[in-house]
Amino acid sequence: MKYSTKDEQQYVNCTLSGPVRVFVKDKKIVRILPLEYTQEDDAKPWSITARGETFVRPNKAGIACWVQGSKQQIYSKDRLLTPLKRVDFDPNGERNPQNRGVSGYEPITWDEALTIVANETERVKDQYGPSAIAVTGSSHDSWGNIGYRMSALERFWNLVGCTWIDHDPDSWQGSYWGAIHSWGFHWRLGQPPAFDLLGDTFEHTDMIVFWSSDPNTTSGDYAWNETDHWRFHMKKLGIKFVFIDPHCNYTSVIDGDKWIKPKPGTDVAMALAIAYTWIKEGTYDKEYIASHTVGFDKWESYVMGNEDGQPKTPEWAEQKSGVEANVIVALAREWAKKRTTLAGGGRSGMGHVMRSSYGHEWSRAMVLLMGMQGLGKPGVNYYSTTGGAPADWDFFFPGYADGGISGGSAGPKDLGPRGFPKRATASQIRQRINRACLPECVIKPPYTWRGVYGYYGQSAQQQFTECTFPFPGYSEIKMIYRQGASYIGTMMETNRFARMYRDPKLEFVVNQTIYNEPEAKFADIIFPVCTNFERWDIGEWAKISGYSNKLSPTNARVVVLQQQCIQPRGQSKPDYQIYALLAERLGIGEQFTEGHPDEMSWIKRMYEVSDLPKVISWEKFQKKGYYIIPPKMDKKPAPALRWFYDQRPIDIPDKPMSSDRPTNRPDGLARLSTPTGKIEFESQTLKQFDPNDDERPPVPHYIPSWEGSESTEILKNYPLQLISPHPRFTFHSQHDGKTLWNDEIPHHRRLINGYRYWVIRINPADAAQYGIKENDLVKVWNDRGVVLCAANITERIRQGTVHSYSSGGGYDPQGEPGVNTTIDKGGTINQLTSSRFLSKNCAGMAPGSCLVQIAKWTEGEV
Amino acid sequence: MAKYAMAIDLNKCIGCYNCQVACKDEHVYNAFPPVAAEQPAFGQFWLSIEEREQVWNPSHIKVTYIPKPCQHCGDAPCAKAAKNGAIYKREDGIVIIDPEKAAGQKDLVASCPYGSIYLNEEKGLPQKCTFCAHLVDDGWQEPRCAQSCPMSCMYFGDVEDPESKISKFLAANQAEAFHPEYGTKPNVYYVGLPKPHLSGTVRLAEGNECAADVTVTLTGPDGAKRTATTDCFGDFDFKNAPRGACQIAYELAGYATQSSPIVLDKEITFLGEIQLSR
């Protein structure tokens, strides 16, 4: 019989990097395709005509390679197929916590596993109180508004009670701890809006400076290969692309016109020299400075050297950064002359610089440079080319940060007023932990940091809170419940986490996850979860909402009824169902489900409270599986900060929900959410907090890194700077270490002697010095850990710096876990990064500041 | 009868590797007799990606990603090397390894100069790209690699139909074969293969400042002149630079014109800093 795909069933699903069409035959997935928008009733493509060229929206989703490889991930041999118990864990006898990470596991039944977990939860609550249970989820082990961690996990644990382990803006630390104090946007965690900037750039921009920005890699979070079309079109329009990054990054090698490579940690020096050149040559927007900003005189005083006797000349910056003074001057002049947009970081966030020591100083300096050139002027924007396509933001469909069935904790609560859920849940326990210092809180409390409890987007001032663990009278942590598994991989100095899990203080550890990944191996009980291809859900591609309200880096808003394609593999279950079963055992079944018999009932309810019923019937949505929300092309574009430039009331679709510093005061004047309503060269908030804070002064300063090119002592043993940005071929650790097809991409892992090693990039001059050749195995180490990698010798990394991506998911200790001298064969680069925060008052991670030593490594060596 | 071919626009390739992975998605765990046996989960690349990293100069590195499916050669060496007609060219131009007849013919792996044939060790079977013939026969417009490409940079179709996408693309672009020296008449065409490159950066002698707007004229061995203008950094470049004995001249108003002979004998030439004096 002739083969035909017409004999197969087709389903639609959505992932964290794009919507897909899934073909199934005999209950098995045959193939997975990026979704095409070519059906008769799909929204017609929008187009933008500018400078005589027309850009037309592509007609299919630009998914990521790991999504294209989902079939291998679904059928991965590393899937967990039964509940597991650590062999030497006995809840009624010896628990052997010291063997976590080493001992094997035995399969148990769901009934046994649920009973142990329910009993332990009750026991710990009875003995110590609910604050003894620390809970967190991972970003993002699945996609879909019902099953996501902010939904099911939060609802369940809000009802049970726990100490939440807080997620923080750790992908864009500098924006949060820095830029907020220059331009506000606290409700967007310091990141700027990008509304309608695609068209504005097409029409008006002459040059884009990508500073620590690799949109081809970070893409704008979840859009993946959606935005390259735009940059190719920009190149066609003659827009010049300049890249500033120690690594000639993936965008630069296809789109770049110029690569400038400062030493890591010296970017602020370069920025100051650019400002110096503009001031000296009078090539900044003085009228704008007068009308739109405050405190320029203080900045000028620092830049010109009146404050500290050191003019920040290009020659001074050359000494710091290694970038030739004449190149800095040439860039400054062109920047002032042409309509220049700054892409500071990935989604105007991300990028290794803002995740480095004093990354907040860089983020503020970036805003201030744009402040000197009339930010908001046509073509003069802060825009990473990863958002701002035409979209209808009047159309409501929630994103994951709206909180699904939990009621939401992360920003605008748009679902609640629509009656979803009937009863919102909220945390009952005030004690919380910053995840970056979870090991310290667990192992050696009390522990303090200056930062935030709970949701980060409420005000600029909340980040000044002196946080302590434990709260007076609350319990220390006795139990950890983890959904998904990525701390060992994504957090800093991750041997700390291995030590934490093996600490006898932790009486019970649960991991609820899809894969037998490194962190699961530290649990006492493991619940096996199915992927979102094996259950129902509903979600919009790349839709965050909450702290990134109405942001989409995609070409189209695609809402997907995520159809169950196959039965859950083995005995795995959806996260939601696991919580429902536990809730029943804990006597809160009805409270958890609100009477919904299953996920589909919640999904239909979410459909009903969204704007979907206005445009597509439930029956049709069920059958078709998706809906593309057409943009209103007759609506006049409102580019992100044009209102501010024009001094009109704010007109973008996203306004702050909190009353911290309202931008919409009755006087109707254009106001940013800074105290003065203007761009603040001298931050009023920081001045009020501590005018003498030498690590984050009111005016941003160049402060040499505590672990960088000027760290003479550390350099003696560890002479190379390591940068480890967001990875190109996995999203966090989700798509690594699971026997996947991206393992065969030579930028990601390399097969050497039968093992797939993580890749480190080394400059040829350094490689020659160390006698390292292409595909040699390399030992990379410092006092915090030892990691094996495969060498890629390339001019793409500046001499003296090595580059290896963060977030490997393959932690594979060749000895006792958690010991800093134990070799990790799996490439967990974050073993090496420091757990020191950005600066003393900013509890954000700083992996970009890391010194290491390397050596060629031979198999068998210790 | 259609004649199928593929054209790949490397200028639009972003190196996402979706094509390589999509091929595995289609052929791993699936067999499509009689045109394809199951592809092993790892180690075979019916579409592989060859990368060329050209360091044009210290501030400009260009990577070209070259997706390499089977070239479905018009004069396929593998077909000639195969016994019992184990490899044959269909009327529509697609070259197929018969999974039954080819079993045991391990030597066929070496017959392909492009390295596009892989050995299935377990079955002793040579295997390769089929242009997803089972899908083409089912009425699909393109193989999986092309469908998965987010940039739609792979054009597949009937080269004898002037209205087909591929025919229009080939008519509008200067396409070429990859390794034409193999002489196998490949049916995969490329636009944007790496070319020789010439660049330099011009400075003003006083202060060594970057010299913008300098007119750089390159006279090729054949006497043909090409010009470039330096940008704000003083940088200029000539893509697809000629080879051989050339003359290069730098002109900027107010400065003495400089001219010198250069011999372009390497793929990449970076002239370094050129100083202009008044």
Contacts between the chains, C-beta under 8 A, distances in Angstrom:
chain1	res1	chain2	res2	distance
A	2	B	137	7.2
A	2	B	138	7.8
A	3	B	32	5.7
A	3	B	134	5.0
A	3	B	137	7.5
A	3	B	138	6.5
A	4	B	138	5.0
A	5	B	135	7.0
A	5	B	138	5.7
A	5	B	140	7.6
A	6	B	138	7.5
A	28	B	29	7.7
A	30	B	30	6.0
A	31	B	25	5.5
A	31	B	26	5.6
A	31	B	30	7.5
A	31	B	144	7.3
A	32	B	25	5.9
A	33	B	22	8.0
A	33	B	144	7.7
A	33	B	147	6.1
A	33	B	148	7.0
A	34	B	18	7.9
A	34	B	147	7.4
A	34	B	148	6.0
A	34	B	150	7.2
A	58	B	150	7.6
A	58	B	152	7.0
A	60	B	147	7.9
A	60	B	150	7.5
A	60	B	152	7.7
A	61	B	150	7.8
A	62	B	150	3.3
A	62	B	151	7.7
A	63	B	18	7.1
A	63	B	148	7.8
A	63	B	150	7.0
A	64	B	16	7.4
A	64	B	18	7.9
A	65	B	16	5.7
A	65	B	17	4.6
A	65	B	18	5.2
A	65	B	20	7.9
A	65	B	21	5.0
A	68	B	18	4.8
A	68	B	21	4.4
A	68	B	22	5.2
A	68	B	25	6.2
A	68	B	148	5.5
A	69	B	21	4.5
A	69	B	24	7.1
A	69	B	25	6.6
A	71	B	25	5.4
A	71	B	28	7.7
A	71	B	29	7.3
A	72	B	24	7.1
A	72	B	25	7.7
A	72	B	28	7.2
A	72	B	41	7.0
A	75	B	29	7.2
A	216	B	14	6.1
A	216	B	15	8.0
A	224	B	16	7.8
A	224	B	150	7.7
A	225	B	14	6.6
A	225	B	16	5.2
A	225	B	18	7.2
A	225	B	150	3.6
A	225	B	151	7.4
A	226	B	150	7.3
A	228	B	14	4.7
A	228	B	150	7.0
A	228	B	151	6.2
A	229	B	151	6.9
A	232	B	12	6.4
A	232	B	151	7.7
A	240	B	231	7.3
A	248	B	61	4.6
A	250	B	14	8.0
A	250	B	15	6.7
A	252	B	61	7.4
A	253	B	53	7.5
A	253	B	61	5.5
A	253	B	62	6.2
A	253	B	63	3.9
A	254	B	13	7.8
A	254	B	14	5.9
A	254	B	15	7.0
A	254	B	62	7.9
A	254	B	63	6.6
A	256	B	60	6.9
A	256	B	61	8.0
A	257	B	60	7.4
A	257	B	231	7.2
A	258	B	59	5.6
A	258	B	60	6.7
A	258	B	231	7.7
A	258	B	233	5.9
A	258	B	235	6.8
A	259	B	59	4.8
A	259	B	60	6.1
A	259	B	61	6.6
A	260	B	59	6.7
A	261	B	59	7.9
A	326	B	203	7.4
A	326	B	207	7.5
A	326	B	208	5.7
A	326	B	209	5.4
A	326	B	210	5.5
A	327	B	210	6.8
A	327	B	233	6.2
A	329	B	209	7.0
A	329	B	210	7.5
A	330	B	209	7.5
A	330	B	210	4.0
A	330	B	212	7.5
A	330	B	232	5.0
A	330	B	233	4.9
A	330	B	234	7.2
A	331	B	232	7.3
A	331	B	233	7.5
A	333	B	232	6.6
A	334	B	231	8.0
A	334	B	232	3.8
A	337	B	232	8.0
A	729	B	17	7.4
A	741	B	20	7.8
A	741	B	21	4.8
A	741	B	24	5.2
A	741	B	25	7.9
A	741	B	42	7.9
A	742	B	17	7.2
A	742	B	21	7.0
A	743	B	42	7.8
A	744	B	20	7.5
A	744	B	42	6.6
A	744	B	43	8.0
A	744	B	45	7.6
A	745	B	17	5.0
A	745	B	20	7.4
A	746	B	51	7.7
A	794	B	53	6.7
A	795	B	53	7.7
A	795	B	55	4.7
A	795	B	58	7.7
A	795	B	61	6.2
A	796	B	53	7.2
A	796	B	61	5.6
